Each structure stands twice: as C-alpha cells, then as structure tokens.
Amino acid sequence: MCDMINSLSFRSVLMAASLSFLLIACGADEPQDPLEEAIQMETSDHELFFANLATLCGETFTGGSTFPDNDDHVLVNTELNATVAYCSEDRIDVRLYRDGDTWHATWMLEMREEGLHLYHDHIGDKEYPEGEEPNTGYGGFADDRGSATTQYFPADQNTADMLPEASTNVWMMDMDLENGVFVYFLERNNEPRFRAELNLVQE
C-alpha cells in the first residue's frame, strides 16, 4: 500500500518531499508532512483533493443511498461499496459495487492539463453486444468551488451531447478524512437527484 501511495506524488508533492529529504540530510529538524508543505507551496485544491484521495488507495467504504426514496432506482435500498482500487500519478479509480458485490461503475478521476476530471465508466469487465453498450464516459471537470476534501464536477460538453437531459448535472465528492466518511452526490437542474453516504471499512 505504501508503494502505491508513494507512486502518486504529483509535481508539487514531489517537490515538497524532495525538500524534506534535503532538510534531513542537512541535519535540520524533522520536516512537516509533504501534504502540509504542498499546501504552503500553494498547490491547487484540485491537486490537494487528488492527493487526499490517493492516501485512501486500497481502502473500501460501505453504506447506502440517503436520497431518493425510490425503490425503482437501482442504487436505492441496496448495499453500496466503493473501493479506491487503482492509483497512479495522474489517475485514481474508485469502483462502485451494489448488492454487496455486483459491479456497477467506476469513478475515474484524472489530473489533466485542464484540471481535475471525473469520468464515469459503465463498461467494466462485461462484454456487451455491439450497439448495446450502456452510456459511459459522462462527467466533467472540477470547478473552483471545491476544497482539499470536496470537489464539484459540472457536466461537460461530451455529457451534454451524450445525455442532453444530464447537461445540468453537477456531481460532488466529499471526504471526511477524520471520521472516514465518503459522500457522492448528484444534482440536476439545481435539485438533488442522488446521494450516497459511505463509511470506511475498519480492518
């Protein structure tokens, strides 16, 4: 797990870590945590959010939906599990399972040149007949409302072209690192559409 986390160091965190090693070599007092130093180096909230999520690599959160109250919704009234399953320098995959162990989707977060991007992958390992693939690839770039633990992702043009009814979608991800809570929230037309609250599985 440590190796995976170490591989996630993007430019700012890497610079902070390098400074820490230099201070140790020079006999200075023990340096601050690299994430704290990255904050002092004015790292963007997008990068800090990505770094915070990376520290959860390999962890699983479990819980369920808190909205809507609709039995017809496939993610309502079922156990939801989200695993931070894959981490690299510029991409993190969070795999969502319903009914305990039925794969549902992967939330792919990427650090792109334009910023932090959320991509919903609904293909997974299942092979679909040609022309019957579900809508996949929708999402958007994080805007400037977020923080190191919360980000908002308004629907991008690709989403609007693919799913016109979802053109006003805004996805939100929130991490309460102290209490081990992860929230995934979707609104459409400025109204709640779906919300799930998941808790860190303690080993």
CYANA upper distance limits for C-alpha pairs under 8 A (distance plus 0.5 A):
  1 MET  CA      5 ILE  CA      6.85
  1 MET  CA     57 CYS  CA      7.73
  1 MET  CA     58 GLY  CA      7.38
  2 CYS  CA      6 ASN  CA      6.56
  3 ASP  CA      7 SER  CA      6.74
  4 MET  CA      8 LEU  CA      7.27
  4 MET  CA     57 CYS  CA      7.78
  4 MET  CA     87 CYS  CA      7.16
  4 MET  CA     88 SER  CA      7.98
  5 ILE  CA      9 SER  CA      8.13
  5 ILE  CA     54 ALA  CA      6.78
  5 ILE  CA     55 THR  CA      6.58
  5 ILE  CA     57 CYS  CA      7.35
  5 ILE  CA     87 CYS  CA      8.16
  7 SER  CA     88 SER  CA      6.79
  7 SER  CA     89 GLU  CA      6.63
  8 LEU  CA     51 ALA  CA      7.91
  8 LEU  CA     54 ALA  CA      7.21
  8 LEU  CA     87 CYS  CA      7.30
  8 LEU  CA     88 SER  CA      5.83
  8 LEU  CA     89 GLU  CA      4.76
  8 LEU  CA     90 ASP  CA      7.86
  9 SER  CA     13 VAL  CA      6.00
  9 SER  CA     14 LEU  CA      5.82
  9 SER  CA     51 ALA  CA      8.16
  9 SER  CA     89 GLU  CA      6.59
 10 PHE  CA     14 LEU  CA      6.38
 10 PHE  CA     89 GLU  CA      6.43
 10 PHE  CA     90 ASP  CA      7.94
 11 ARG  CA     15 MET  CA      6.69
 12 SER  CA     16 ALA  CA      6.81
 12 SER  CA     38 ALA  CA      6.47
 12 SER  CA     41 MET  CA      7.97
 12 SER  CA     43 THR  CA      6.94
 13 VAL  CA     17 ALA  CA      6.60
 13 VAL  CA     34 PRO  CA      6.60
 13 VAL  CA     35 LEU  CA      7.00
 13 VAL  CA     37 GLU  CA      8.26
 13 VAL  CA     38 ALA  CA      5.97
 14 LEU  CA     18 SER  CA      6.59
 15 MET  CA     19 LEU  CA      6.74
 16 ALA  CA     20 SER  CA      6.80
 16 ALA  CA     34 PRO  CA      5.89
 16 ALA  CA     35 LEU  CA      8.28
 16 ALA  CA     37 GLU  CA      6.22
 16 ALA  CA     38 ALA  CA      6.37
 17 ALA  CA     21 PHE  CA      6.91
 17 ALA  CA     34 PRO  CA      5.85
 18 SER  CA     22 LEU  CA      6.85
 19 LEU  CA     23 LEU  CA      6.76
 20 SER  CA     24 ILE  CA      6.86
 20 SER  CA     31 PRO  CA      6.09
 20 SER  CA     32 GLN  CA      8.05
 20 SER  CA     34 PRO  CA      7.94
 21 PHE  CA     25 ALA  CA      6.69
 22 LEU  CA     26 CYS  CA      6.68
 23 LEU  CA     27 GLY  CA      6.87
 23 LEU  CA     28 ALA  CA      5.64
 23 LEU  CA     29 ASP  CA      7.86
 23 LEU  CA     30 GLU  CA      8.14
 23 LEU  CA     31 PRO  CA      7.48
 24 ILE  CA     28 ALA  CA      6.08
 24 ILE  CA     29 ASP  CA      7.63
 24 ILE  CA     30 GLU  CA      7.14
 24 ILE  CA     31 PRO  CA      8.02
 32 GLN  CA     36 GLU  CA      6.88
 32 GLN  CA     37 GLU  CA      6.93
 33 ASP  CA     37 GLU  CA      6.93
 34 PRO  CA     38 ALA  CA      6.52
 35 LEU  CA     39 ILE  CA      6.86
 35 LEU  CA     48 LEU  CA      8.22
 35 LEU  CA     51 ALA  CA      8.26
 36 GLU  CA     40 GLN  CA      7.06
 37 GLU  CA     41 MET  CA      6.78
 38 ALA  CA     42 GLU  CA      7.17
 38 ALA  CA     43 THR  CA      6.17
 38 ALA  CA     48 LEU  CA      8.50
 39 ILE  CA     43 THR  CA      6.02
 39 ILE  CA     48 LEU  CA      8.15
 43 THR  CA     47 GLU  CA      6.97
 43 THR  CA     48 LEU  CA      7.24
 44 SER  CA     48 LEU  CA      6.81
 45 ASP  CA     49 PHE  CA      6.44
 45 ASP  CA    146 GLY  CA      7.31
 45 ASP  CA    147 SER  CA      5.60
 45 ASP  CA    148 ALA  CA      5.45
 46 HIS  CA     50 PHE  CA      6.75
 46 HIS  CA    115 GLY  CA      7.54
 46 HIS  CA    116 LEU  CA      6.35
 46 HIS  CA    142 ALA  CA      7.96
 46 HIS  CA    146 GLY  CA      8.22
 46 HIS  CA    147 SER  CA      7.85
 46 HIS  CA    148 ALA  CA      7.41
 46 HIS  CA    151 GLN  CA      8.11
 47 GLU  CA     51 ALA  CA      6.58
 47 GLU  CA    111 MET  CA      8.20
 47 GLU  CA    116 LEU  CA      8.18
 47 GLU  CA    148 ALA  CA      8.27
 48 LEU  CA     52 ASN  CA      6.57
 48 LEU  CA    147 SER  CA      8.36
 48 LEU  CA    148 ALA  CA      5.39
 48 LEU  CA    149 THR  CA      8.23
 49 PHE  CA     53 LEU  CA      6.67
 49 PHE  CA    147 SER  CA      7.39
 49 PHE  CA    148 ALA  CA      4.80
 49 PHE  CA    149 THR  CA      5.82
 49 PHE  CA    150 THR  CA      7.48
 49 PHE  CA    151 GLN  CA      7.97
 50 PHE  CA     54 ALA  CA      6.62
 50 PHE  CA    111 MET  CA      8.34
 51 ALA  CA     55 THR  CA      7.04
 52 ASN  CA     56 LEU  CA      7.71
 52 ASN  CA    148 ALA  CA      7.72
 52 ASN  CA    149 THR  CA      7.56
 53 LEU  CA     57 CYS  CA      7.64
 54 ALA  CA     87 CYS  CA      7.18
 54 ALA  CA     92 ILE  CA      7.67
 56 LEU  CA     84 VAL  CA      7.03
 57 CYS  CA     84 VAL  CA      5.50
 57 CYS  CA     85 ALA  CA      6.88
 57 CYS  CA     86 TYR  CA      7.45
 57 CYS  CA     87 CYS  CA      6.99
 58 GLY  CA     83 THR  CA      7.21
 58 GLY  CA     84 VAL  CA      5.82
 58 GLY  CA     85 ALA  CA      6.01
 58 GLY  CA     86 TYR  CA      8.08
 59 GLU  CA     83 THR  CA      6.32
 59 GLU  CA     84 VAL  CA      6.19
 59 GLU  CA     85 ALA  CA      8.13
 59 GLU  CA    200 LEU  CA      7.79
 59 GLU  CA    201 VAL  CA      7.91
 60 THR  CA     81 ASN  CA      7.27
 60 THR  CA     82 ALA  CA      6.12
 60 THR  CA     83 THR  CA      4.73
 60 THR  CA     84 VAL  CA      6.95
 60 THR  CA    200 LEU  CA      6.51
 60 THR  CA    201 VAL  CA      6.24
 61 PHE  CA     81 ASN  CA      6.11
 61 PHE  CA     82 ALA  CA      5.64
 61 PHE  CA     83 THR  CA      6.80
 61 PHE  CA    181 VAL  CA      8.22
 61 PHE  CA    182 PHE  CA      7.69
 61 PHE  CA    198 LEU  CA      5.79
 61 PHE  CA    199 ASN  CA      5.39
 61 PHE  CA    200 LEU  CA      4.79
 61 PHE  CA    201 VAL  CA      5.99
 62 THR  CA     79 GLU  CA      7.72
 62 THR  CA     80 LEU  CA      6.14
 62 THR  CA     81 ASN  CA      4.89
 62 THR  CA     82 ALA  CA      6.91
 62 THR  CA    198 LEU  CA      5.28
 62 THR  CA    199 ASN  CA      5.76
 62 THR  CA    200 LEU  CA      7.03
 62 THR  CA    201 VAL  CA      7.10
 63 GLY  CA     79 GLU  CA      6.51
 63 GLY  CA     80 LEU  CA      5.87
 63 GLY  CA     81 ASN  CA      7.10
 63 GLY  CA    196 ALA  CA      7.92
 63 GLY  CA    197 GLU  CA      6.46
 63 GLY  CA    198 LEU  CA      4.77
 63 GLY  CA    199 ASN  CA      6.57
 64 GLY  CA     75 LEU  CA      8.42
 64 GLY  CA     76 VAL  CA      7.75
 64 GLY  CA     77 ASN  CA      7.56
 64 GLY  CA     78 THR  CA      6.91
 64 GLY  CA     79 GLU  CA      5.95
 64 GLY  CA     80 LEU  CA      5.65
 64 GLY  CA    196 ALA  CA      5.99
 64 GLY  CA    197 GLU  CA      6.43
 64 GLY  CA    198 LEU  CA      6.91
 65 SER  CA     75 LEU  CA      7.41
 65 SER  CA     76 VAL  CA      6.13
 65 SER  CA     77 ASN  CA      7.45
 65 SER  CA     78 THR  CA      8.33
 65 SER  CA     80 LEU  CA      8.31
 65 SER  CA    194 PHE  CA      7.93
 65 SER  CA    195 ARG  CA      6.11
 65 SER  CA    196 ALA  CA      4.47
 65 SER  CA    197 GLU  CA      6.74
 66 THR  CA    194 PHE  CA      8.26
 66 THR  CA    195 ARG  CA      6.09
 66 THR  CA    196 ALA  CA      6.07
 66 THR  CA    197 GLU  CA      7.33
 67 PHE  CA     76 VAL  CA      8.25
 67 PHE  CA    192 PRO  CA      8.34
 67 PHE  CA    193 ARG  CA      7.69
 67 PHE  CA    194 PHE  CA      5.75
 67 PHE  CA    195 ARG  CA      5.56
 67 PHE  CA    196 ALA  CA      7.63
 68 PRO  CA     76 VAL  CA      7.75
 68 PRO  CA    193 ARG  CA      7.29
 68 PRO  CA    194 PHE  CA      6.43
 68 PRO  CA    195 ARG  CA      7.85
 69 ASP  CA     76 VAL  CA      7.71
 70 ASN  CA     76 VAL  CA      7.08
 71 ASP  CA     76 VAL  CA      6.57
 71 ASP  CA     77 ASN  CA      7.18
 72 ASP  CA     76 VAL  CA      8.10
 75 LEU  CA     80 LEU  CA      8.04
 75 LEU  CA     98 ARG  CA      7.24
 78 THR  CA     98 ARG  CA      6.85
 78 THR  CA     99 ASP  CA      5.92
 78 THR  CA    100 GLY  CA      8.32
 79 GLU  CA     98 ARG  CA      6.11
 79 GLU  CA     99 ASP  CA      5.56
 79 GLU  CA    100 GLY  CA      5.86
 80 LEU  CA     96 LEU  CA      7.50
 80 LEU  CA     97 TYR  CA      6.16
 80 LEU  CA     98 ARG  CA      5.12
 80 LEU  CA     99 ASP  CA      7.08
 80 LEU  CA    100 GLY  CA      6.71
 80 LEU  CA    198 LEU  CA      8.12
 81 ASN  CA     96 LEU  CA      6.21
 81 ASN  CA     97 TYR  CA      5.55
 81 ASN  CA     98 ARG  CA      6.94
 81 ASN  CA    100 GLY  CA      7.02
 81 ASN  CA    101 ASP  CA      8.25
 81 ASN  CA    198 LEU  CA      7.99
 82 ALA  CA     94 VAL  CA      6.71
 82 ALA  CA     95 ARG  CA      5.93
 82 ALA  CA     96 LEU  CA      4.97
 82 ALA  CA     97 TYR  CA      6.83
 82 ALA  CA    198 LEU  CA      8.24
 83 THR  CA     94 VAL  CA      5.88
 83 THR  CA     95 ARG  CA      5.74
 83 THR  CA     96 LEU  CA      7.17
 84 VAL  CA     92 ILE  CA      7.78
 84 VAL  CA     93 ASP  CA      6.54
 84 VAL  CA     94 VAL  CA      4.90
 84 VAL  CA     95 ARG  CA      7.04
 85 ALA  CA     92 ILE  CA      8.16
 85 ALA  CA     93 ASP  CA      6.26
 85 ALA  CA     94 VAL  CA      6.22
 85 ALA  CA     95 ARG  CA      6.92
 86 TYR  CA     91 ARG  CA      8.32
 86 TYR  CA     92 ILE  CA      6.03
 86 TYR  CA     93 ASP  CA      5.47
 86 TYR  CA     94 VAL  CA      7.70
 87 CYS  CA     91 ARG  CA      6.41
 87 CYS  CA     92 ILE  CA      4.99
 87 CYS  CA     93 ASP  CA      7.05
 88 SER  CA     92 ILE  CA      6.84
 90 ASP  CA    110 GLU  CA      6.02
 90 ASP  CA    111 MET  CA      5.47
 90 ASP  CA    112 ARG  CA      7.93
 91 ARG  CA    108 MET  CA      7.42
 91 ARG  CA    109 LEU  CA      6.10
 91 ARG  CA    110 GLU  CA      4.88
 91 ARG  CA    111 MET  CA      6.91
 92 ILE  CA    108 MET  CA      6.35
 92 ILE  CA    109 LEU  CA      5.73
 92 ILE  CA    110 GLU  CA      7.04
 93 ASP  CA    106 THR  CA      6.81
 93 ASP  CA    107 TRP  CA      6.22
 93 ASP  CA    108 MET  CA      5.08
 93 ASP  CA    109 LEU  CA      6.90
 94 VAL  CA    106 THR  CA      6.04
 94 VAL  CA    107 TRP  CA      5.51
 94 VAL  CA    108 MET  CA      6.91
 95 ARG  CA    103 TRP  CA      8.07
 95 ARG  CA    104 HIS  CA      8.31
 95 ARG  CA    105 ALA  CA      6.59
 95 ARG  CA    106 THR  CA      4.81
 95 ARG  CA    107 TRP  CA      6.76
 96 LEU  CA    103 TRP  CA      6.80
 96 LEU  CA    104 HIS  CA      6.15
 96 LEU  CA    105 ALA  CA      5.81
 96 LEU  CA    106 THR  CA      6.33
 96 LEU  CA    107 TRP  CA      8.03
 97 TYR  CA    101 ASP  CA      5.99
 97 TYR  CA    102 THR  CA      5.60
 97 TYR  CA    103 TRP  CA      4.92
 97 TYR  CA    104 HIS  CA      5.68
 97 TYR  CA    105 ALA  CA      7.66
 98 ARG  CA    102 THR  CA      5.63
 98 ARG  CA    103 TRP  CA      6.97
 98 ARG  CA    104 HIS  CA      6.83
103 TRP  CA    124 GLY  CA      8.41
104 HIS  CA    122 HIS  CA      7.42
105 ALA  CA    120 HIS  CA      7.27
105 ALA  CA    121 ASP  CA      6.16
105 ALA  CA    122 HIS  CA      5.37
105 ALA  CA    123 ILE  CA      8.01
105 ALA  CA    124 GLY  CA      7.51
106 THR  CA    120 HIS  CA      6.42
106 THR  CA    121 ASP  CA      5.56
106 THR  CA    122 HIS  CA      7.20
106 THR  CA    124 GLY  CA      7.95
107 TRP  CA    118 LEU  CA      7.25
107 TRP  CA    119 TYR  CA      6.44
107 TRP  CA    120 HIS  CA      5.49
107 TRP  CA    121 ASP  CA      6.95
108 MET  CA    117 HIS  CA      8.48
108 MET  CA    118 LEU  CA      6.23
108 MET  CA    119 TYR  CA      5.48
108 MET  CA    120 HIS  CA      6.74
108 MET  CA    121 ASP  CA      7.63
109 LEU  CA    116 LEU  CA      7.36
109 LEU  CA    117 HIS  CA      6.03
109 LEU  CA    118 LEU  CA      5.21
109 LEU  CA    119 TYR  CA      6.88
110 GLU  CA    116 LEU  CA      6.23
110 GLU  CA    117 HIS  CA      5.69
110 GLU  CA    118 LEU  CA      7.19
111 MET  CA    115 GLY  CA      6.28
111 MET  CA    116 LEU  CA      5.21
111 MET  CA    117 HIS  CA      6.95
112 ARG  CA    116 LEU  CA      6.54
112 ARG  CA    117 HIS  CA      7.38
114 GLU  CA    141 PHE  CA      8.40
115 GLY  CA    141 PHE  CA      7.07
115 GLY  CA    142 ALA  CA      7.50
116 LEU  CA    141 PHE  CA      6.16
116 LEU  CA    142 ALA  CA      6.02
117 HIS  CA    139 GLY  CA      7.98
117 HIS  CA    140 GLY  CA      6.16
117 HIS  CA    141 PHE  CA      4.79
117 HIS  CA    142 ALA  CA      6.58
117 HIS  CA    153 PHE  CA      8.04
118 LEU  CA    139 GLY  CA      5.74
118 LEU  CA    140 GLY  CA      5.96
118 LEU  CA    141 PHE  CA      6.78
118 LEU  CA    142 ALA  CA      8.08
118 LEU  CA    153 PHE  CA      7.36
119 TYR  CA    137 GLY  CA      5.95
119 TYR  CA    138 TYR  CA      6.24
119 TYR  CA    139 GLY  CA      5.32
119 TYR  CA    140 GLY  CA      7.38
120 HIS  CA    136 THR  CA      6.57
120 HIS  CA    137 GLY  CA      5.62
120 HIS  CA    138 TYR  CA      6.04
120 HIS  CA    139 GLY  CA      6.64
121 ASP  CA    136 THR  CA      5.74
121 ASP  CA    137 GLY  CA      6.07
121 ASP  CA    138 TYR  CA      8.39
122 HIS  CA    134 PRO  CA      7.08
122 HIS  CA    135 ASN  CA      7.48
122 HIS  CA    136 THR  CA      5.58
122 HIS  CA    137 GLY  CA      8.11
123 ILE  CA    127 GLU  CA      8.11
123 ILE  CA    133 GLU  CA      7.67
123 ILE  CA    134 PRO  CA      7.66
123 ILE  CA    136 THR  CA      7.33
128 TYR  CA    132 GLU  CA      6.50
128 TYR  CA    133 GLU  CA      6.10
129 PRO  CA    133 GLU  CA      7.62
135 ASN  CA    162 MET  CA      8.10
137 GLY  CA    159 THR  CA      8.15
138 TYR  CA    155 ALA  CA      7.99
138 TYR  CA    156 ASP  CA      8.27
138 TYR  CA    158 ASN  CA      7.21
138 TYR  CA    159 THR  CA      5.26
138 TYR  CA    162 MET  CA      8.07
139 GLY  CA    153 PHE  CA      7.56
139 GLY  CA    154 PRO  CA      7.85
139 GLY  CA    155 ALA  CA      5.85
139 GLY  CA    156 ASP  CA      6.78
139 GLY  CA    158 ASN  CA      8.49
139 GLY  CA    159 THR  CA      6.70
139 GLY  CA    171 TRP  CA      8.35
140 GLY  CA    153 PHE  CA      5.81
140 GLY  CA    154 PRO  CA      5.99
140 GLY  CA    155 ALA  CA      5.16
140 GLY  CA    156 ASP  CA      5.03
140 GLY  CA    159 THR  CA      8.10
141 PHE  CA    153 PHE  CA      5.83
141 PHE  CA    154 PRO  CA      7.06
141 PHE  CA    155 ALA  CA      8.03
141 PHE  CA    156 ASP  CA      7.42
142 ALA  CA    146 GLY  CA      8.22
142 ALA  CA    151 GLN  CA      6.73
142 ALA  CA    152 TYR  CA      5.81
142 ALA  CA    153 PHE  CA      4.82
142 ALA  CA    154 PRO  CA      7.32
143 ASP  CA    151 GLN  CA      8.04
143 ASP  CA    152 TYR  CA      6.55
143 ASP  CA    153 PHE  CA      6.75
143 ASP  CA    154 PRO  CA      7.68
145 ARG  CA    151 GLN  CA      7.55
145 ARG  CA    152 TYR  CA      7.19
146 GLY  CA    150 THR  CA      5.70
146 GLY  CA    151 GLN  CA      4.82
146 GLY  CA    152 TYR  CA      6.56
147 SER  CA    151 GLN  CA      6.76
149 THR  CA    174 ASP  CA      6.25
149 THR  CA    175 MET  CA      5.67
149 THR  CA    176 ASP  CA      7.61
149 THR  CA    177 LEU  CA      8.44
150 THR  CA    172 MET  CA      7.69
150 THR  CA    173 MET  CA      6.17
150 THR  CA    174 ASP  CA      4.82
150 THR  CA    175 MET  CA      6.88
151 GLN  CA    172 MET  CA      6.18
151 GLN  CA    173 MET  CA      6.04
151 GLN  CA    174 ASP  CA      7.17
152 TYR  CA    170 VAL  CA      7.04
152 TYR  CA    171 TRP  CA      6.22
152 TYR  CA    172 MET  CA      4.99
152 TYR  CA    173 MET  CA      7.26
153 PHE  CA    170 VAL  CA      5.87
153 PHE  CA    171 TRP  CA      5.46
153 PHE  CA    172 MET  CA      6.69
154 PRO  CA    168 THR  CA      7.67
154 PRO  CA    169 ASN  CA      6.41
154 PRO  CA    170 VAL  CA      4.68
154 PRO  CA    171 TRP  CA      6.85
155 ALA  CA    159 THR  CA      6.37
155 ALA  CA    160 ALA  CA      7.46
155 ALA  CA    166 ALA  CA      7.72
155 ALA  CA    167 SER  CA      6.24
155 ALA  CA    168 THR  CA      6.83
155 ALA  CA    169 ASN  CA      5.79
155 ALA  CA    170 VAL  CA      6.48
155 ALA  CA    171 TRP  CA      8.36
156 ASP  CA    160 ALA  CA      6.98
156 ASP  CA    167 SER  CA      7.90
157 GLN  CA    161 ASP  CA      6.59
157 GLN  CA    167 SER  CA      8.15
158 ASN  CA    162 MET  CA      6.60
159 THR  CA    163 LEU  CA      6.12
159 THR  CA    164 PRO  CA      7.75
159 THR  CA    166 ALA  CA      7.34
159 THR  CA    167 SER  CA      6.85
160 ALA  CA    164 PRO  CA      5.09
160 ALA  CA    165 GLU  CA      7.84
160 ALA  CA    166 ALA  CA      6.70
160 ALA  CA    167 SER  CA      4.86
163 LEU  CA    167 SER  CA      7.34
166 ALA  CA    188 ARG  CA      7.49
168 THR  CA    188 ARG  CA      5.94
168 THR  CA    189 ASN  CA      6.04
168 THR  CA    190 ASN  CA      8.24
169 ASN  CA    186 LEU  CA      7.37
169 ASN  CA    187 GLU  CA      6.21
169 ASN  CA    188 ARG  CA      5.04
169 ASN  CA    189 ASN  CA      7.46
170 VAL  CA    186 LEU  CA      6.30
170 VAL  CA    187 GLU  CA      5.90
170 VAL  CA    188 ARG  CA      7.01
171 TRP  CA    184 TYR  CA      7.90
171 TRP  CA    185 PHE  CA      6.24
171 TRP  CA    186 LEU  CA      5.04
171 TRP  CA    187 GLU  CA      7.09
172 MET  CA    183 VAL  CA      8.34
172 MET  CA    184 TYR  CA      6.36
172 MET  CA    185 PHE  CA      5.49
172 MET  CA    186 LEU  CA      6.76
173 MET  CA    182 PHE  CA      7.86
173 MET  CA    183 VAL  CA      6.19
173 MET  CA    184 TYR  CA      5.35
173 MET  CA    185 PHE  CA      6.97
174 ASP  CA    182 PHE  CA      6.28
174 ASP  CA    183 VAL  CA      5.56
174 ASP  CA    184 TYR  CA      7.22
175 MET  CA    180 GLY  CA      7.96
175 MET  CA    181 VAL  CA      6.43
175 MET  CA    182 PHE  CA      5.25
175 MET  CA    183 VAL  CA      7.05
176 ASP  CA    180 GLY  CA      6.16
176 ASP  CA    181 VAL  CA      5.47
176 ASP  CA    182 PHE  CA      6.86
177 LEU  CA    181 VAL  CA      7.21
180 GLY  CA    199 ASN  CA      6.26
180 GLY  CA    200 LEU  CA      5.47
181 VAL  CA    197 GLU  CA      7.54
181 VAL  CA    198 LEU  CA      6.24
181 VAL  CA    199 ASN  CA      5.12
181 VAL  CA    200 LEU  CA      6.66
182 PHE  CA    197 GLU  CA      6.49
182 PHE  CA    198 LEU  CA      5.63
182 PHE  CA    199 ASN  CA      6.79
182 PHE  CA    200 LEU  CA      8.22
183 VAL  CA    195 ARG  CA      7.74
183 VAL  CA    196 ALA  CA      6.25
183 VAL  CA    197 GLU  CA      5.14
183 VAL  CA    198 LEU  CA      6.73
184 TYR  CA    195 ARG  CA      6.26
184 TYR  CA    196 ALA  CA      5.81
184 TYR  CA    197 GLU  CA      7.19
185 PHE  CA    192 PRO  CA      8.36
185 PHE  CA    193 ARG  CA      8.34
185 PHE  CA    194 PHE  CA      6.25
185 PHE  CA    195 ARG  CA      4.82
185 PHE  CA    196 ALA  CA      6.94
186 LEU  CA    192 PRO  CA      6.80
186 LEU  CA    193 ARG  CA      6.00
186 LEU  CA    194 PHE  CA      5.58
186 LEU  CA    195 ARG  CA      6.79
187 GLU  CA    191 GLU  CA      5.71
187 GLU  CA    192 PRO  CA      4.83
187 GLU  CA    193 ARG  CA      5.39
187 GLU  CA    194 PHE  CA      7.34
188 ARG  CA    192 PRO  CA      6.96
188 ARG  CA    193 ARG  CA      6.68
